[in-house]
Amino acid sequence: MQRAAILGCAGYAGQETLDRVLGHPELELVALGSDSLAGRPAGALDPRLNGSLPAFVTNAEAARRDVDVLFLCLDNAAAAAFEPPAGTVVVDLAGAHRLTDDAAASMWYGTAPGAWSYGLPELFPPEGPLIANPGCYATAALLALAPLRGSIAGAVIDAKSGVSGAGRSLKASSHAGSVLENLTPYAVGAHRHAPEIGQQLGVPVCFVPHLLPVRRGLLATCYVQTGADARVLLEEAYGESPVVRVLPEEVAPDLARVQGTDAAEIGVFTDGETGMTIVICALDNLGKGAAGQAVQNANVALELEPAAGLRLSGVLV
């Protein structure tokens, strides 16, 4: 068994990572880190967590434990300042280690700690022990578009995510009165996932995110002009993947099918009037967009079964 610790367990991404580690056949949880819950039993996070789990300790104490893998479910500043222990696989779910350009990292995250290996296993398998987990929007857009690299000069990406993508911290824009029965674009032309997507694609992108009145789930509709057969390229890229499904012709991705899972669905269409290729990707922003992908990256780095511990089977209603 490989030993694991989670820092920042009290947030949505931390709790979802904990859920997957608890169900992982090859990972043993030895430390739960949370500065807000330190000293309290695991049930303080969720009463379903039984007494066999260790009590919460501070993030600093959890980081000192002798483990094989550390999951950083911290905010951007804390993750950027983290000093990784030698010989340990560290998966950072925050953003500052994703950008290879220091000036861009400083502009978007206020700090430039240096890029770690960008880990989107189906497309960019992590190399080395320090892994930058992709952003949720970036994951969906890259799954849709990265197999088309070399045949596109740019892309327009219209994406929508559930409110859990904003994190557990209280903010006015996440209140029920702002979210329910509403659909809101935000950070228009100025979202930090845009440079991440552009970096990995190698082409400029126009990206607009929206907040959906649902708890979880993300759908990205991507518009490109290409002379390539997008379906062939996507099916070649994901034909052997247990995580990413390219749907049959005329079948569209469905948010409900991926909510609560670590899977992603891709649909491919052609606009009859313009010839525009439309690639749509649906995933769970807390699953393949965060915790599920983090565990998948850890599996690759630890040379375990890549899909171990992931939620992929079943037919949800």
C-alpha positions as CSV (number, residue, x, y, z in Angstrom):
1,M,0.0,0.0,0.0
2,Q,1.1,3.5,-0.8
3,R,0.7,6.1,2.0
4,A,-1.2,9.3,1.3
5,A,-1.9,12.6,3.0
6,I,-4.4,15.3,2.0
7,L,-3.8,19.0,2.8
8,G,-6.9,21.3,2.8
9,C,-9.4,18.5,3.4
10,A,-12.2,20.9,4.5
11,G,-12.8,22.3,1.0
12,Y,-14.9,20.7,-1.7
13,A,-11.8,19.4,-3.6
14,G,-10.3,18.1,-0.4
15,Q,-13.4,16.3,0.6
16,E,-13.8,14.8,-2.9
17,T,-10.1,13.7,-2.9
18,L,-10.6,12.1,0.5
19,D,-13.6,10.2,-0.8
20,R,-11.6,8.7,-3.6
21,V,-8.6,7.9,-1.5
22,L,-10.9,6.1,1.0
23,G,-12.1,3.9,-1.9
24,H,-8.7,3.3,-3.4
25,P,-7.4,-0.2,-3.3
26,E,-3.7,0.8,-3.2
27,L,-3.7,4.0,-1.1
28,E,-3.7,4.1,2.7
29,L,-4.7,7.5,4.2
30,V,-2.4,8.4,7.1
31,A,-3.0,12.2,7.5
32,L,-6.0,14.6,7.2
33,G,-4.8,18.2,7.0
34,S,-7.0,21.1,7.8
35,D,-6.1,24.3,9.7
36,S,-9.7,25.0,10.5
37,L,-10.5,21.5,11.7
38,A,-7.1,20.6,13.4
39,G,-7.6,18.6,16.6
40,R,-11.1,17.5,15.7
41,P,-12.3,14.0,14.6
42,A,-12.9,13.2,11.0
43,G,-16.6,13.2,11.6
44,A,-16.4,17.0,12.1
45,L,-16.2,17.3,8.3
46,D,-18.9,14.8,7.6
47,P,-20.7,12.5,10.1
48,R,-20.5,9.7,7.6
49,L,-16.8,9.4,8.3
50,N,-16.3,6.7,10.9
51,G,-13.9,6.5,13.8
52,S,-11.3,4.5,12.0
53,L,-9.9,7.6,10.3
54,P,-7.2,9.7,11.9
55,A,-8.2,13.0,13.5
56,F,-7.5,16.2,11.7
57,V,-4.1,17.8,12.1
58,T,-2.8,21.1,10.8
59,N,-1.7,21.2,7.1
60,A,1.9,21.7,8.2
61,E,1.8,18.6,10.4
62,A,0.2,16.6,7.7
63,A,2.9,17.7,5.3
64,R,5.6,16.3,7.6
65,R,4.2,12.8,7.7
66,D,6.2,10.1,5.9
67,V,4.0,9.5,2.8
68,D,4.3,8.5,-0.8
69,V,1.8,11.0,-2.1
70,L,0.6,14.4,-1.0
71,F,-2.6,16.0,-2.4
72,L,-2.5,19.8,-2.1
73,C,-6.1,21.0,-1.9
74,L,-5.1,24.5,-0.8
75,D,-5.8,28.0,-2.1
76,N,-3.5,29.3,-4.8
77,A,-1.2,31.3,-2.5
78,A,-0.7,28.5,0.0
79,A,-0.1,25.9,-2.7
80,A,2.4,28.2,-4.4
81,A,4.4,28.7,-1.2
82,F,4.4,25.0,-0.4
83,E,7.9,23.3,-0.1
84,P,7.5,19.8,-1.5
85,P,9.3,17.1,0.5
86,A,12.0,15.2,-1.4
87,G,11.0,11.9,-2.9
88,T,7.3,12.4,-2.5
89,V,4.7,12.6,-5.3
90,V,2.8,15.9,-4.8
91,V,-0.3,16.7,-6.8
92,D,-1.3,20.4,-6.6
93,L,-5.0,21.0,-7.3
94,A,-4.5,24.8,-7.2
95,G,-3.4,26.9,-10.2
96,A,-0.1,28.7,-9.9
97,H,2.1,25.7,-10.9
98,R,0.2,25.2,-14.2
99,L,1.6,28.1,-16.2
100,T,5.1,27.7,-17.7
101,D,5.5,31.5,-18.3
102,D,6.5,33.3,-15.0
103,A,5.1,36.6,-16.2
104,A,1.8,35.0,-16.9
105,A,1.7,33.2,-13.6
106,S,2.4,36.4,-11.8
107,M,-0.3,38.2,-13.7
108,W,-3.0,35.6,-13.1
109,Y,-2.0,34.2,-9.7
110,G,0.1,36.9,-8.1
111,T,3.0,34.6,-7.8
112,A,5.4,32.6,-10.0
113,P,6.6,29.6,-8.0
114,G,7.6,27.7,-11.2
115,A,5.8,25.2,-13.4
116,W,5.3,21.6,-12.3
117,S,4.5,18.8,-14.8
118,Y,1.1,19.4,-16.2
119,G,-0.9,16.3,-15.7
120,L,-3.9,15.5,-17.9
121,P,-3.2,11.8,-18.2
122,E,-5.0,11.1,-21.5
123,L,-3.1,13.9,-23.3
124,F,-0.2,15.1,-21.1
125,P,0.8,12.3,-18.7
126,P,2.7,13.7,-15.7
127,E,6.4,13.4,-15.6
128,G,8.2,13.4,-12.3
129,P,6.9,13.7,-8.8
130,L,5.6,17.3,-8.8
131,I,2.3,17.5,-10.7
132,A,0.1,20.4,-11.6
133,N,-3.5,19.2,-11.7
134,P,-5.4,21.1,-14.6
135,G,-8.2,23.4,-13.9
136,C,-11.8,22.1,-14.4
137,Y,-12.6,24.3,-17.4
138,A,-9.2,23.7,-18.9
139,T,-9.7,19.9,-18.6
140,A,-13.0,20.0,-20.5
141,A,-11.7,22.3,-23.2
142,L,-8.5,20.4,-23.7
143,L,-10.2,17.0,-23.8
144,A,-12.3,18.5,-26.6
145,L,-9.7,20.3,-28.5
146,A,-6.1,19.0,-27.8
147,P,-6.5,16.0,-30.3
148,L,-7.1,18.6,-33.0
149,R,-3.9,20.5,-32.4
150,G,-2.1,21.3,-35.6
151,S,-5.4,21.6,-37.5
152,I,-6.9,24.6,-35.7
153,A,-5.7,28.3,-35.5
154,G,-7.9,29.2,-32.5
155,A,-11.1,28.3,-30.7
156,V,-14.2,29.8,-29.1
157,I,-15.1,28.1,-25.9
158,D,-18.5,28.6,-24.2
159,A,-18.4,26.8,-20.8
160,K,-20.8,26.5,-17.9
161,S,-20.2,25.1,-14.4
162,G,-22.0,24.3,-11.2
163,V,-21.7,26.5,-8.1
164,S,-19.3,24.1,-6.4
165,G,-16.6,25.3,-8.8
166,A,-16.4,28.5,-6.8
167,G,-15.3,26.6,-3.7
168,R,-16.8,26.3,-0.2
169,S,-15.8,29.8,1.0
170,L,-18.7,32.2,1.3
171,K,-19.2,34.9,-1.3
172,A,-22.1,36.9,-2.5
173,S,-22.1,35.5,-6.0
174,S,-22.5,32.0,-4.6
175,H,-25.6,32.8,-2.5
176,A,-28.8,31.0,-3.5
177,G,-30.4,34.4,-4.3
178,S,-27.8,35.0,-6.9
179,V,-27.6,31.5,-8.3
180,L,-31.0,29.9,-8.4
181,E,-33.1,30.5,-11.5
182,N,-30.3,32.4,-13.0
183,L,-27.4,32.0,-15.5
184,T,-24.5,34.3,-15.2
185,P,-21.4,34.8,-17.3
186,Y,-18.3,35.9,-15.3
187,A,-14.7,36.9,-15.8
188,V,-15.6,37.5,-19.4
189,G,-12.4,37.6,-21.4
190,A,-10.4,37.6,-18.2
191,H,-10.5,34.1,-16.7
192,R,-7.2,32.4,-15.6
193,H,-8.1,29.2,-17.3
194,A,-7.8,30.9,-20.7
195,P,-4.0,31.1,-20.7
196,E,-3.8,27.6,-19.4
197,I,-5.9,26.3,-22.3
198,G,-3.9,28.4,-24.8
199,Q,-0.6,27.2,-23.4
200,Q,-1.5,23.5,-23.9
201,L,-3.2,24.0,-27.3
202,G,-0.5,26.4,-28.7
203,V,-3.2,28.6,-30.2
204,P,-5.2,31.6,-28.8
205,V,-8.7,30.9,-27.4
206,C,-11.7,33.1,-26.6
207,F,-13.1,31.6,-23.4
208,V,-16.3,32.7,-21.5
209,P,-17.4,30.8,-18.4
210,H,-20.9,30.9,-16.9
211,L,-22.3,29.9,-13.5
212,L,-25.1,27.3,-13.7
213,P,-27.7,27.0,-10.9
214,V,-26.7,23.4,-10.1
215,R,-24.4,21.9,-7.5
216,R,-21.9,20.3,-9.7
217,G,-21.1,19.5,-13.3
218,L,-19.4,21.4,-16.2
219,L,-20.1,21.5,-19.9
220,A,-17.8,23.2,-22.5
221,T,-19.0,23.8,-26.1
222,C,-16.0,24.5,-28.3
223,Y,-16.2,26.0,-31.8
224,V,-13.4,25.6,-34.3
225,Q,-12.7,25.7,-38.0
226,T,-10.7,22.7,-39.1
227,G,-10.1,20.7,-42.2
228,A,-9.4,17.5,-40.1
229,D,-11.9,14.8,-39.3
230,A,-12.5,15.7,-35.7
231,R,-14.4,12.5,-34.8
232,V,-11.6,10.3,-36.1
233,L,-8.9,12.3,-34.2
234,L,-11.0,12.2,-31.0
235,E,-11.8,8.5,-31.3
236,E,-8.1,7.7,-31.9
237,A,-7.1,9.7,-28.8
238,Y,-9.6,8.2,-26.4
239,G,-10.4,4.8,-27.9
240,E,-8.6,3.0,-25.1
241,S,-9.5,5.4,-22.2
242,P,-11.6,4.1,-19.3
243,V,-12.4,7.7,-18.4
244,V,-13.2,9.7,-21.6
245,R,-16.0,8.5,-23.9
246,V,-16.6,9.8,-27.4
247,L,-20.3,9.5,-27.9
248,P,-21.9,8.1,-31.1
249,E,-23.0,10.5,-33.9
250,E,-25.9,12.7,-33.0
251,V,-25.6,11.9,-29.3
252,A,-24.9,14.9,-27.1
253,P,-23.1,15.0,-23.8
254,D,-25.4,15.1,-20.8
255,L,-24.5,16.8,-17.5
256,A,-26.6,14.4,-15.5
257,R,-24.7,11.4,-16.7
258,V,-21.3,12.7,-15.5
259,Q,-22.3,14.3,-12.2
260,G,-20.8,12.5,-9.3
261,T,-18.4,10.6,-11.5
262,D,-14.8,10.9,-12.8
263,A,-15.8,10.3,-16.4
264,A,-16.0,12.7,-19.3
265,E,-18.3,12.6,-22.3
266,I,-17.4,14.2,-25.7
267,G,-19.8,14.8,-28.6
268,V,-18.8,15.9,-32.1
269,F,-21.0,17.9,-34.5
270,T,-20.8,20.0,-37.7
271,D,-22.8,23.1,-38.2
272,G,-24.6,22.8,-41.5
273,E,-24.6,26.5,-42.4
274,T,-21.0,27.5,-41.6
275,G,-19.1,24.2,-41.6
276,M,-17.9,25.0,-38.1
277,T,-16.9,21.9,-36.1
278,I,-18.5,21.8,-32.6
279,V,-17.0,19.7,-29.9
280,I,-18.8,19.4,-26.6
281,C,-17.3,18.0,-23.4
282,A,-19.2,17.3,-20.2
283,L,-17.6,16.3,-16.9
284,D,-18.0,16.8,-13.2
285,N,-16.0,19.8,-12.1
286,L,-15.2,18.1,-8.7
287,G,-14.5,14.7,-10.4
288,K,-12.5,14.7,-13.6
289,G,-12.2,18.4,-13.2
290,A,-10.4,18.1,-9.8
291,A,-10.3,15.2,-7.3
292,G,-10.7,12.3,-9.8
293,Q,-8.0,13.7,-12.0
294,A,-5.7,14.3,-9.1
295,V,-6.0,10.6,-8.1
296,Q,-5.6,9.6,-11.7
297,N,-2.3,11.6,-11.8
298,A,-1.1,10.1,-8.6
299,N,-1.8,6.6,-10.0
300,V,0.3,7.4,-13.0
301,A,3.2,8.8,-10.9
302,L,3.1,5.9,-8.5
303,E,2.8,3.3,-11.4
304,L,-0.5,2.1,-10.2
305,E,-3.5,1.1,-12.3
306,P,-4.5,4.5,-13.9
307,A,-8.2,4.3,-13.1
308,A,-7.8,2.8,-9.6
309,G,-10.0,4.6,-7.1
310,L,-12.1,6.4,-9.7
311,R,-15.9,6.5,-9.9
312,L,-16.5,5.2,-13.4
313,S,-19.1,2.4,-13.3
314,G,-22.8,2.5,-12.7
315,V,-25.8,4.1,-14.3
316,L,-27.0,7.1,-12.3
317,V,-30.6,8.4,-12.5
